Amino acid sequence: MFLKTSSLSLGVLTTSGFTALAETPTEEESVYEVEETRINLWSDQSRNNGLEAGKRPNIVIYKPKGTATKRAAMLVCPGGGYGMLASDHEGVQLARFFASMGMVAAVLTYRVAPNKFPAPYADGVRAMRILRSKAAAFGVDPQRIGLMGFSAGGHLASTIATQPELYKDPEDDLAATVSARPDRVVLGYPVITFGEYTHAGSVKNLLGDNPTAAQLKQFSNELHVSPQTPAAFIFHTADDGAVPVQNAFLFAEACVRHKVPVALHVYPRGKHGVGMALDNPELRDWTTVLTGWLGDWRSV
């Protein structure tokens, strides 16, 4: 249930809340045995299989075994500056974490440079539509499917969350009937803007060496937040040397302006790309905070 109050304090901006939970389960504490299923996003003959052999666009789904038929789900987009994918610590670890809470999780392998837009976006929205269209098969509630992204994966996630109809691939047979809009969005030290505080490598890898002013505006996602944008959870570190924390501020401020529920958590220190930050005592509790924000989305 969303709280209608909003507050700003040192390190935390919150305009929404969900039922809090006492502890975050670790993978070892999970009460679930997990099944893994890989689904390729595009057909074998597709022009969209633009990755090196064995790494075609796909999702790996982590489903807790059991009889539950209406689990919440989270699709995770690893970062990597649109040039590579940090799939282990910004993908698989998080998927297993969500599965330990009784959620269904999926890790997205999407196309990166030399592939430009619309390749990563097409993969992301296709993955969301596949998850929603196969919700019954994986025991997922189609109205509780979240999208999570780190760094450039956070840019991809925030693009889909704010502009789910930006591009429809001709090969996406679900585009006309299945929504790609997530029901919640989780952003870890995300690239949000392609303006003053951007990450130049992400811009180059997604749009090339000479993007137009119109392109830079189109992919500055703080400009596309609307009342239809899903509730957002954002965490960042104040001293991030790769993606300035202003990216998080811009998105959170846009959410507040459009009355979108948002929780922003800024930690004083932590290098870029920390993932779950298991080796950082100052930062590792961000997943505990996230667990509380997810509230009734977890099943344990």
C-alpha positions in Angstrom: 0.0 0.0 0.0 1.4 3.4 -1.0 1.9 6.0 1.6 0.5 9.4 0.7 3.0 11.4 2.7 6.5 12.4 1.4 9.6 13.3 3.3 13.2 14.3 2.6 16.0 13.6 5.0 19.7 13.1 4.9 20.4 10.2 2.6 16.8 9.1 1.9 14.0 10.6 -0.1 10.8 8.6 0.2 7.3 9.2 -1.3 6.1 5.6 -1.1 6.2 2.7 1.2 5.3 -0.9 1.3 4.8 -3.3 4.2 8.2 -3.6 5.9 9.9 -6.9 6.6 12.3 -7.7 9.4 15.1 -9.5 7.6 16.4 -10.1 4.1 16.9 -13.8 3.4 20.2 -14.9 2.0 20.5 -17.4 -0.8 21.6 -20.0 1.8 18.6 -19.4 3.9 16.1 -19.8 1.0 13.4 -22.3 1.7 13.0 -22.9 -2.0 14.6 -25.2 -4.5 14.9 -23.3 -7.7 14.4 -24.4 -11.3 16.2 -22.6 -14.1 14.8 -22.3 -17.6 16.4 -20.5 -20.5 14.2 -18.9 -23.2 15.7 -17.3 -26.3 14.0 -14.1 -27.1 14.0 -14.5 -30.9 13.7 -17.3 -33.4 16.7 -19.2 -34.6 16.5 -17.4 -38.0 16.1 -13.9 -36.5 18.2 -11.0 -37.5 18.1 -10.0 -33.8 20.5 -12.7 -32.7 23.4 -10.2 -32.8 25.7 -11.5 -30.1 28.6 -13.8 -30.3 27.9 -17.6 -30.5 26.3 -18.9 -27.4 25.2 -15.5 -26.1 22.1 -14.8 -28.2 19.5 -12.6 -26.5 17.7 -14.6 -23.8 16.3 -14.7 -20.4 17.2 -17.3 -17.7 14.2 -17.8 -15.4 14.7 -18.7 -11.8 11.5 -20.2 -10.5 11.1 -21.5 -6.9 9.6 -25.0 -6.9 6.2 -25.2 -5.3 2.5 -24.9 -5.9 2.1 -21.1 -5.8 0.5 -19.8 -9.0 0.6 -16.1 -8.5 4.1 -15.2 -7.6 5.6 -11.7 -8.2 8.4 -11.6 -10.7 11.5 -9.5 -11.4 13.4 -9.2 -14.6 17.0 -8.1 -14.0 19.1 -6.1 -16.5 22.8 -6.2 -15.8 25.0 -3.2 -16.4 28.1 -2.8 -18.5 27.9 0.5 -20.3 26.0 -1.0 -23.2 29.4 -2.5 -24.1 29.4 -5.7 -22.1 27.2 -7.4 -19.4 28.1 -7.8 -15.8 25.7 -10.8 -15.6 27.1 -12.5 -12.5 27.1 -9.9 -9.8 24.4 -7.6 -11.4 22.3 -10.5 -12.6 22.5 -14.0 -11.3 23.2 -13.0 -7.7 20.1 -10.8 -7.7 17.9 -13.4 -9.4 18.8 -16.0 -6.7 18.2 -13.4 -4.1 14.7 -12.8 -5.4 14.1 -16.5 -5.7 15.1 -16.9 -2.0 12.1 -14.6 -1.2 9.7 -16.8 -3.2 9.6 -14.6 -6.2 10.2 -15.7 -9.8 13.3 -13.9 -11.3 14.8 -13.7 -14.7 18.2 -12.4 -15.9 18.3 -10.7 -19.3 21.1 -11.1 -21.8 20.6 -8.2 -24.2 22.6 -7.0 -27.2 25.3 -4.5 -26.6 27.9 -2.7 -28.8 28.6 -2.8 -31.6 24.8 -3.2 -31.7 23.1 0.2 -31.3 19.6 1.3 -30.4 17.1 -0.2 -30.9 18.8 -3.6 -30.2 19.1 -3.5 -26.4 15.6 -1.9 -26.0 14.0 -4.4 -28.4 15.5 -7.2 -26.3 14.3 -5.7 -23.1 10.7 -5.1 -24.1 10.5 -8.5 -25.7 11.7 -10.1 -22.5 9.0 -8.3 -20.5 6.3 -9.4 -22.9 7.5 -13.0 -22.9 7.4 -13.0 -19.1 3.9 -11.6 -19.0 2.6 -13.8 -21.8 4.0 -16.9 -20.1 2.9 -15.9 -16.6 0.6 -18.8 -16.1 3.3 -21.3 -17.1 5.8 -19.9 -14.6 3.2 -19.3 -11.8 3.6 -15.5 -12.1 1.0 -12.8 -11.4 1.0 -10.8 -14.7 0.2 -7.7 -12.8 3.2 -8.0 -10.5 6.2 -8.1 -12.8 9.0 -5.7 -11.9 12.0 -4.6 -13.9 15.5 -4.0 -12.3 18.6 -2.5 -13.8 22.1 -1.6 -12.8 24.2 1.3 -14.3 23.5 1.1 -18.1 21.1 -1.7 -17.3 19.3 0.9 -15.2 19.1 3.2 -18.2 17.5 0.3 -20.2 15.1 -0.4 -17.3 14.2 3.3 -16.9 13.7 3.7 -20.7 11.3 0.8 -20.7 9.5 2.0 -17.6 9.0 5.5 -19.0 8.7 4.7 -22.7 7.3 1.2 -23.1 6.0 1.9 -26.6 9.1 3.7 -27.9 10.0 1.0 -30.5 8.2 -2.1 -31.6 10.4 -4.6 -33.4 8.8 -6.1 -36.5 9.7 -9.6 -35.3 8.0 -9.1 -31.9 4.7 -11.0 -32.3 3.6 -10.0 -28.8 4.0 -6.2 -29.3 0.5 -5.6 -30.3 -1.2 -7.5 -27.5 1.1 -7.7 -24.5 2.3 -4.7 -22.4 6.0 -4.2 -21.7 5.4 -1.7 -18.9 6.7 -3.0 -15.6 4.6 -2.8 -12.5 7.6 -1.6 -10.4 11.1 -0.5 -11.3 14.3 -0.9 -9.3 17.3 1.1 -10.3 20.8 0.5 -8.9 23.3 3.4 -9.5 21.5 4.0 -12.8 22.4 5.9 -15.9 19.3 8.1 -16.3 20.2 11.2 -18.3 22.1 11.7 -21.6 22.5 15.3 -20.6 25.1 17.0 -18.3 25.6 14.2 -15.8 25.6 11.3 -18.2 28.0 8.4 -18.6 29.7 9.1 -22.0 30.5 5.5 -22.7 26.9 4.4 -22.5 25.8 7.2 -24.9 28.5 6.2 -27.4 27.7 2.5 -27.2 24.0 3.0 -27.6 23.8 5.9 -30.1 27.2 6.1 -31.7 29.8 8.9 -31.9 27.5 11.7 -33.1 24.1 11.5 -31.5 21.6 14.2 -32.4 20.2 16.6 -29.8 16.8 14.9 -30.3 18.3 11.5 -29.5 20.0 12.8 -26.4 16.6 14.2 -25.2 14.8 11.0 -26.1 17.1 8.9 -23.9 17.2 11.3 -21.0 14.6 9.3 -19.1 14.0 11.9 -16.4 12.2 13.9 -19.2 9.8 11.0 -19.8 8.5 10.3 -16.4 4.7 10.6 -16.3 1.8 9.7 -13.9 1.8 6.3 -15.7 5.4 5.5 -14.7 5.6 2.6 -12.2 6.6 3.0 -8.6 10.4 3.3 -8.4 13.1 2.2 -5.9 16.6 3.8 -6.5 19.9 3.4 -4.7 23.1 5.2 -5.5 26.3 6.2 -3.7 27.3 9.9 -3.3 30.9 9.3 -4.4 30.2 7.2 -7.5 33.0 8.1 -9.9 31.5 6.6 -13.0 27.8 7.5 -13.0 27.2 10.7 -11.0 24.6 10.5 -8.3 22.7 13.4 -10.0 21.3 10.7 -12.3 19.3 9.3 -9.3 18.3 12.7 -8.2 16.9 13.6 -11.6 14.7 10.6 -11.8 13.5 10.8 -8.2 12.7 14.5 -8.7 10.7 13.7 -11.8 8.8 11.0 -10.0 7.9 13.5 -7.2 6.8 16.1 -9.7 4.5 13.6 -11.4 3.3 12.0 -8.1 4.9 8.7 -8.9 5.7 6.7 -5.7 9.5 6.7 -5.3 12.0 5.7 -2.7 15.6 7.0 -3.1 18.4 5.8 -1.0 21.8 7.5 -1.3 24.8 6.0 0.6 27.9 8.1 1.4 30.5 5.8 0.0 30.7 2.9 -2.5 32.4 2.3 -5.8 30.4 2.0 -9.0 29.3 -1.5 -9.9 28.9 -2.9 -6.4 25.9 -5.2 -7.1 24.6 -6.6 -3.9 27.7 -5.1 -2.1 28.2 -8.2 0.0 31.7 -7.1 0.9 30.8 -3.6 1.9 29.3 -3.3 5.4 28.2 0.3 4.9 26.3 -0.5 1.8 25.2 -4.2 1.9 21.9 -3.4 3.7 20.5 -1.8 0.6 18.9 -5.2 -0.3 17.3 -5.3 3.2 15.7 -1.9 2.5 14.6 -3.2 -0.9 13.0 -6.2 0.6 10.9 -4.0 2.8 9.9 -1.9 -0.1 8.8 -4.9 -2.0 6.5 -5.8 0.8 3.8 -8.3 -0.3 5.7 -9.2 -3.4 7.8 -11.7 -1.5 6.3 -15.0 -0.5 8.3 -15.8 2.7 
